[in-house]
């Protein structure tokens, strides 16, 4: 990748800005139980974290030798969305994240590219009072393929340039992720990556250019050049 001045930062959502990974797990477990499929915390973090809802449920059913039809997957996804909405009613940003976002907003264009659904992201950002800091939001329902495909980040960059009337290149973007799938997607989109070790051990995030413990620890000087 050609080194160019950093212009935009694209954040994953769950596990990066908000502490929701365990809520997603609980919602997936509730849905899995209804079809006789077991999902442990260990399996979720090792095999499914970072996948969009539909891909996660399809993979979970396939792993249990219970492949689901497109119509059944639609119903399972909707059931999971309802369960997550119930569990996440009072979720907010991680402590210290608002201050980091406000500081970064002064110098960079900010966006989100997540495997969560667009309305789930919007609801939590609005409740936290930080929606206005982001020029673009990309959810699972905005792209054809989720991470580890580059689509979410490619789509986010396109939205940044459209809404901010800029011509930022992929090499001018930093992605902040918490999963190996997200790091792979960022690199496939031609972007550098900072990983936060909130969901995985540092060793599992070693492909990122920089690994930090938590987003609240991020300093501008830590961003990879």
C-alpha angles and dihedrals in degrees: 000000000000114000109242132162111283111251108160140031120204117197131202108224116213112064092008107060100009135032097237106120092099090048091053088049091051091049092049091047092052091052094043091054090058090062097039096255121135122218120184126196090244093053093046095052094041101042113014112028110115095030120117115248096261094047091046094051092044091050092046092052092046092050089053090050089247106113113193127220119237090256093051091048089054090055093046092050092050091049090050091049091053092049093048092048089054094048097044100051094116101030118132139171122300111266111276095016096104091057092049092050093049091050093048092045089065092065109021143040108253128208140162128228112181145160088231119096118270095243092049090056094045093050094054094043092050091049090050092049095236104103091107092062092069125075093193139021122196120187135180091269092057097064139051096224129030130210134335080044111080093233098105093054095041089051091047092052091049089051092047092054093044098048098036093040091232137127102227114168125220090248088061092059131090120199122207111207142164101202140061090235090056092049090051091049092049093052092045087056090053095253134127120239141219112196125206116209096220096114105021138033116266092249090062090055096048094119090070117095090234131018122198132174098241140352091251086066093058117118125185090239089059093062110110115253 
